[in-house]
Every structure is written in C-alpha cells, then in structure tokens.
C-alpha cells in the first residue's frame, strides 16, 4: 500500500468514533475533556486496575485516571465493555514497548505508546474521503 505522510496540527482532528478490536465503542459521552466526549479504556498499572479517559482530539495528550501513573510507567489498556486488550504487536520506536490501537471507521486506526510521558503516536487513514467526512464538518471538509 502506498503511504502518504501528512502533518496535522495537534487538536485539529477530533475522534468521534473509536473502537476496540471487537468493535465496542470506546467513546464515552458521559465524560468530557475540552468540552467533548472522551476515549475511555480500562487500565492496569502495577497490579491495580482503573479507568483512563483520553482527550479525543488527536495530538492532545491530556488524560484523567483514578490511578496514579508516574512518568515512565507503562499502562496496559483494555476495552471497558468486553475487556479485550488494546495492545498491538508493533513496538514504539522510542520506548520499545507494545503500542496500543484505537480502530477508526473504514479501516483507519490510531496507535500510541502506553508509556506515560511518551508522545509517540500515529494516525493511519485507509479511506481518506470517509475519514475526513468523520473528522470534519461538511462545510470545513477539504476537497480531495
């Protein structure tokens, strides 16, 4: 598959539909960050289990959790509905830990490093028109 690299400013793309490998929605409309619903996952850290809410704007690394992660800790993430692990075989090129993935509509995904403080992440878009329709309001949508 051909690859095109786009640079997207932080906070310009809002993830409205993120899912686990079993297709459960990870979007939590009951919790807001930046005035929008969050991506929610169950997390395991040093034997403790809790919930982590991520800002759903791509490139914004804001989160809230009921655990106390410290810089450098690695969290394991799971679907809050079915318990499926969100980790993928790909390792972070900076930290060498397994990344986690949030699946997007039409085959896209976001991959990120689960190490607290690491900002390595990537957005994969398979169907550009469909993804942009999800990300942008029609009147702001770039014409491809």
Backbone as CSV, one residue per row, in Angstrom:
resi,resn,N_x,N_y,N_z,CA_x,CA_y,CA_z,C_x,C_y,C_z
1,UNK,0.850,-1.177,0.000,0.000,0.000,0.000,0.896,1.240,0.000
2,UNK,0.528,2.220,-0.780,1.274,3.477,-0.835,1.045,4.267,0.443
3,UNK,2.081,4.947,0.897,1.989,5.743,2.115,2.187,7.208,1.791
4,UNK,1.336,8.046,2.367,1.462,9.490,2.260,1.572,10.026,3.675
5,UNK,2.523,10.880,3.928,2.701,11.449,5.254,2.101,12.848,5.275
6,UNK,1.188,13.069,6.202,0.581,14.379,6.403,0.946,14.877,7.783
7,UNK,1.189,16.142,7.911,1.422,16.738,9.225,0.125,17.407,9.648
8,UNK,-0.397,16.989,10.797,-1.656,17.506,11.306,-1.374,18.236,12.612
9,UNK,-1.739,19.517,12.703,-1.523,20.240,13.959,-2.300,19.591,15.104
10,UNK,-1.707,19.556,16.283,-2.373,18.984,17.454,-3.705,19.654,17.694
11,UNK,-4.705,18.843,18.005,-6.008,19.360,18.381,-6.918,19.731,17.232
12,UNK,-6.539,19.449,15.993,-7.364,19.816,14.845,-8.301,18.697,14.400
13,UNK,-8.000,17.464,14.794,-8.849,16.331,14.420,-9.451,15.750,15.681
14,UNK,-10.777,15.668,15.706,-11.494,15.087,16.842,-11.962,13.683,16.466
15,UNK,-11.669,12.726,17.294,-12.045,11.332,17.050,-13.459,11.109,17.580
16,UNK,-14.420,11.006,16.662,-15.820,10.812,17.046,-16.184,9.344,17.225
17,UNK,-15.406,8.452,16.615,-15.745,7.036,16.639,-14.471,6.219,16.748
18,UNK,-14.154,5.759,17.946,-13.005,4.895,18.182,-13.484,3.596,18.783
19,UNK,-12.911,2.481,18.346,-13.412,1.167,18.761,-12.284,0.208,19.127
20,UNK,-12.654,-0.818,19.897,-11.728,-1.890,20.255,-11.707,-2.915,19.115
21,UNK,-10.828,-3.932,19.174,-10.792,-4.950,18.114,-12.109,-5.709,17.943
22,UNK,-12.946,-5.763,18.986,-14.246,-6.440,18.897,-15.370,-5.495,18.490
23,UNK,-15.023,-4.262,18.091,-15.963,-3.261,17.602,-16.808,-2.585,18.682
24,UNK,-16.419,-2.693,19.940,-17.106,-1.951,21.006,-16.654,-0.488,20.930
25,UNK,-17.571,0.426,21.152,-17.210,1.841,21.138,-16.394,2.198,22.379
26,UNK,-15.335,2.959,22.173,-14.510,3.454,23.277,-14.850,4.906,23.604
27,UNK,-15.805,5.478,22.879,-16.218,6.863,23.103,-17.175,6.903,24.289
28,UNK,-16.871,7.777,25.230,-17.661,7.906,26.462,-18.296,9.291,26.492
29,UNK,-19.581,9.346,26.229,-20.305,10.628,26.180,-20.631,11.173,27.566
30,UNK,-20.411,10.374,28.602,-20.692,10.812,29.973,-19.523,11.569,30.603
31,UNK,-18.372,11.546,29.954,-17.179,12.224,30.468,-16.663,13.163,29.376
32,UNK,-16.337,14.394,29.743,-15.885,15.377,28.765,-14.491,15.904,29.111
33,UNK,-13.688,16.119,28.093,-12.431,16.864,28.173,-12.436,17.802,26.973
34,UNK,-12.026,19.023,27.154,-12.091,20.041,26.095,-13.510,20.197,25.565
35,UNK,-14.500,19.902,26.426,-15.894,20.073,26.046,-16.452,18.994,25.145
36,UNK,-15.714,17.909,24.931,-16.137,16.829,24.032,-16.028,15.478,24.737
37,UNK,-16.833,14.483,24.282,-16.704,13.130,24.834,-15.278,12.602,24.672
38,UNK,-14.890,11.723,25.578,-13.526,11.185,25.638,-13.451,9.764,25.101
39,UNK,-12.241,9.286,24.926,-11.965,7.874,24.673,-11.665,7.274,26.042
40,UNK,-12.385,6.209,26.412,-12.217,5.602,27.725,-11.713,4.168,27.593
41,UNK,-10.751,3.819,28.434,-10.212,2.458,28.470,-10.041,2.034,29.917
42,UNK,-10.121,0.743,30.141,-9.705,0.186,31.425,-8.193,0.111,31.384
43,UNK,-7.543,0.351,32.514,-6.086,0.287,32.558,-5.628,-0.571,33.730
44,UNK,-4.486,-1.197,33.522,-3.841,-1.945,34.588,-2.451,-1.343,34.749
45,UNK,-2.114,-1.039,35.991,-0.826,-0.426,36.298,-0.317,-0.996,37.610
46,UNK,0.798,-1.687,37.538,1.441,-2.236,38.738,0.463,-3.038,39.606
47,UNK,-0.374,-3.857,38.969,-1.311,-4.708,39.693,-2.634,-4.053,40.036
48,UNK,-2.745,-2.741,39.856,-4.010,-2.041,40.125,-4.766,-1.852,38.816
49,UNK,-6.089,-1.856,38.930,-6.948,-1.645,37.769,-7.753,-0.380,37.971
50,UNK,-7.924,0.373,36.897,-8.698,1.613,36.960,-9.218,1.985,35.594
51,UNK,-9.639,3.223,35.471,-10.180,3.744,34.224,-9.332,4.939,33.796
52,UNK,-9.117,5.049,32.498,-8.381,6.192,31.959,-9.229,6.819,30.859
53,UNK,-9.377,8.144,30.929,-10.133,8.904,29.938,-9.140,9.764,29.166
54,UNK,-9.096,9.598,27.846,-8.180,10.345,26.984,-8.928,11.438,26.244
55,UNK,-8.304,12.595,26.113,-8.845,13.645,25.261,-8.916,13.076,23.847
56,UNK,-10.060,13.216,23.181,-10.264,12.612,21.873,-9.779,13.488,20.716
57,UNK,-9.143,14.618,21.018,-8.507,15.405,19.966,-7.131,14.806,19.696
58,UNK,-6.888,14.434,18.440,-5.624,13.807,18.061,-4.457,14.758,18.347
59,UNK,-3.442,14.243,19.034,-2.250,15.022,19.340,-2.325,15.803,20.640
60,UNK,-3.442,15.704,21.351,-3.575,16.332,22.669,-3.397,15.210,23.696
61,UNK,-2.421,15.318,24.555,-2.052,14.223,25.451,-2.642,14.385,26.848
62,UNK,-3.795,14.991,26.938,-4.489,15.184,28.213,-5.275,13.915,28.546
63,UNK,-5.228,13.518,29.811,-5.998,12.361,30.260,-6.352,12.538,31.733
64,UNK,-7.346,11.771,32.165,-7.706,11.683,33.574,-7.819,10.212,33.928
65,UNK,-7.393,9.869,35.135,-7.462,8.487,35.584,-7.631,8.442,37.093
66,UNK,-8.175,7.324,37.573,-8.323,7.143,39.009,-7.093,6.445,39.613
67,UNK,-6.095,6.162,38.780,-4.826,5.611,39.257,-3.817,6.751,39.373
68,UNK,-2.602,6.440,39.775,-1.581,7.464,39.939,-0.341,7.118,39.109
69,UNK,-0.454,7.174,37.762,0.716,6.839,36.947,1.793,7.907,37.054
70,UNK,3.035,7.457,37.060,4.184,8.354,37.122,4.898,8.340,35.769
71,UNK,5.627,9.389,35.489,6.411,9.462,34.258,7.231,8.187,34.103
72,UNK,7.110,7.551,32.933,7.865,6.332,32.655,7.096,5.044,32.916
73,UNK,5.979,5.103,33.664,5.164,3.905,33.875,4.534,3.469,32.553
74,UNK,4.346,2.171,32.379,3.673,1.630,31.203,2.341,1.057,31.665
75,UNK,1.263,1.517,31.036,-0.068,1.031,31.388,-0.535,0.028,30.340
76,UNK,-1.278,-0.968,30.778,-1.936,-1.909,29.881,-3.365,-1.412,29.707
77,UNK,-3.818,-1.326,28.455,-5.151,-0.794,28.172,-6.073,-1.874,27.631
78,UNK,-7.358,-1.793,28.044,-8.362,-2.776,27.678,-9.682,-2.078,27.364
79,UNK,-10.511,-2.753,26.566,-11.845,-2.242,26.278,-12.672,-2.251,27.570
80,UNK,-13.364,-1.149,27.891,-14.167,-1.116,29.115,-15.444,-1.953,29.022
81,UNK,-15.787,-2.424,27.822,-17.016,-3.206,27.636,-16.767,-4.712,27.582
82,UNK,-15.774,-5.133,26.769,-15.542,-6.578,26.602,-14.223,-7.050,27.219
83,UNK,-13.369,-6.119,27.639,-12.119,-6.480,28.298,-10.984,-6.874,27.373
84,UNK,-11.180,-6.756,26.062,-10.138,-7.111,25.105,-8.957,-6.145,25.207
85,UNK,-7.750,-6.687,25.151,-6.544,-5.855,25.185,-6.484,-4.977,23.937
86,UNK,-6.051,-3.731,24.120,-5.902,-2.804,23.002,-4.478,-2.807,22.444
87,UNK,-3.583,-3.608,23.038,-2.185,-3.636,22.583,-2.083,-4.310,21.210
88,UNK,-1.059,-3.916,20.473,-0.772,-4.477,19.154,0.679,-4.951,19.152
89,UNK,1.053,-5.826,18.210,2.432,-6.340,18.183,3.483,-5.264,17.918
90,UNK,3.133,-4.193,17.202,4.102,-3.149,16.882,4.644,-2.502,18.151
91,UNK,5.959,-2.301,18.182,6.584,-1.656,19.336,6.856,-0.187,19.044
92,UNK,6.795,0.606,20.087,7.136,2.023,20.000,8.599,2.130,19.565
93,UNK,8.866,2.949,18.580,10.235,3.109,18.090,11.109,3.862,19.087
94,UNK,10.493,4.523,20.057,11.258,5.274,21.050,11.440,4.488,22.347
95,UNK,10.398,3.770,22.789,10.417,3.105,24.097,10.543,1.586,24.024
96,UNK,10.268,1.019,22.868,10.340,-0.426,22.655,9.349,-1.206,23.504
97,UNK,8.173,-0.609,23.786,7.054,-1.326,24.411,5.960,-1.454,23.363
98,UNK,5.074,-2.421,23.546,3.998,-2.629,22.581,3.038,-1.439,22.590
99,UNK,2.732,-0.943,21.399,1.802,0.165,21.234,0.376,-0.353,21.492
100,UNK,-0.575,0.579,21.610,-1.984,0.198,21.652,-2.688,0.880,20.486
101,UNK,-3.839,0.333,20.077,-4.547,0.855,18.908,-6.004,1.120,19.225
102,UNK,-6.500,2.195,18.629,-7.920,2.528,18.629,-8.351,2.477,17.172
103,UNK,-9.312,1.620,16.867,-9.747,1.426,15.489,-10.740,2.512,15.092
104,UNK,-10.560,3.029,13.877,-11.412,4.069,13.328,-12.291,3.483,12.225
105,UNK,-13.331,4.196,11.830,-14.187,3.696,10.743,-13.396,3.487,9.450
106,UNK,-13.847,2.569,8.640,-13.280,2.310,7.317,-11.822,1.871,7.337
107,UNK,-11.402,1.204,8.414,-10.080,0.592,8.453,-8.951,1.438,8.999
108,UNK,-9.185,2.683,9.357,-8.132,3.517,9.931,-7.882,3.147,11.388
109,UNK,-6.831,3.702,11.936,-6.566,3.494,13.357,-5.585,4.530,13.879
110,UNK,-5.611,4.670,15.190,-4.623,5.474,15.901,-3.814,4.507,16.735
111,UNK,-2.500,4.621,16.655,-1.609,3.835,17.500,-0.837,4.801,18.373
112,UNK,-0.652,4.403,19.623,0.066,5.264,20.564,0.849,4.410,21.539
113,UNK,1.863,5.011,22.108,2.688,4.348,23.106,1.998,4.453,24.473
114,UNK,1.926,3.344,25.221,1.280,3.373,26.532,2.209,3.774,27.681
115,UNK,3.406,4.245,27.355,4.343,4.677,28.391,4.034,6.129,28.745
116,UNK,3.774,6.389,30.003,3.424,7.729,30.464,4.563,8.689,30.140
117,UNK,4.233,9.735,29.415,5.214,10.740,29.022,5.713,10.588,27.596
118,UNK,5.576,9.405,26.997,5.982,9.221,25.602,4.886,9.792,24.707
119,UNK,5.270,10.495,23.690,4.292,11.126,22.802,4.318,10.525,21.399
120,UNK,4.854,9.314,21.294,4.890,8.644,20.002,3.496,8.129,19.677
121,UNK,2.954,8.595,18.567,1.639,8.169,18.132,1.562,8.324,16.622
122,UNK,0.598,7.650,16.015,0.424,7.762,14.572,-1.034,7.542,14.205
123,UNK,-1.441,8.180,13.150,-2.799,8.080,12.626,-2.705,7.426,11.259
124,UNK,-3.448,6.345,11.053,-3.487,5.679,9.757,-4.884,5.856,9.178
125,UNK,-4.928,6.359,7.961,-6.194,6.551,7.265,-6.170,5.665,6.034
126,UNK,-7.209,4.837,5.879,-7.285,3.938,4.736,-8.176,4.542,3.652
127,UNK,-9.344,5.022,4.023,-10.278,5.653,3.086,-10.311,7.140,3.416
128,UNK,-9.517,7.932,2.690,-9.321,9.338,3.006,-10.625,10.123,3.006
129,UNK,-11.460,9.954,2.004,-12.730,10.697,1.952,-13.625,10.350,3.132
130,UNK,-13.736,9.066,3.455,-14.586,8.650,4.571,-14.042,9.177,5.898
131,UNK,-12.714,9.120,6.075,-12.131,9.604,7.323,-12.331,11.097,7.479
132,UNK,-12.076,11.861,6.419,-12.258,13.308,6.523,-13.721,13.658,6.772
133,UNK,-14.641,12.888,6.229,-16.064,13.135,6.496,-16.362,12.943,7.977
134,UNK,-15.680,11.986,8.623,-15.853,11.766,10.055,-15.205,12.873,10.882
135,UNK,-14.015,13.324,10.458,-13.244,14.285,11.235,-13.770,15.706,11.156
136,UNK,-14.232,16.101,9.985,-14.595,17.492,9.750,-16.087,17.639,9.488
137,UNK,-16.638,18.786,9.855,-17.983,19.127,9.407,-17.912,19.298,7.902
138,UNK,-18.994,18.998,7.206,-19.003,19.064,5.741,-18.533,20.416,5.221
139,UNK,-18.935,21.516,5.858,-18.555,22.830,5.326,-17.070,23.124,5.490
140,UNK,-16.367,22.439,6.381,-14.935,22.645,6.593,-14.102,21.561,5.938
141,UNK,-14.744,20.571,5.384,-14.058,19.408,4.846,-13.195,19.767,3.637
142,UNK,-11.927,19.367,3.654,-11.079,19.627,2.495,-11.584,18.829,1.280
143,UNK,-11.467,19.373,0.140,-11.886,18.690,-1.099,-10.711,17.878,-1.623
144,UNK,-10.927,16.585,-1.847,-9.881,15.674,-2.339,-10.151,15.357,-3.778
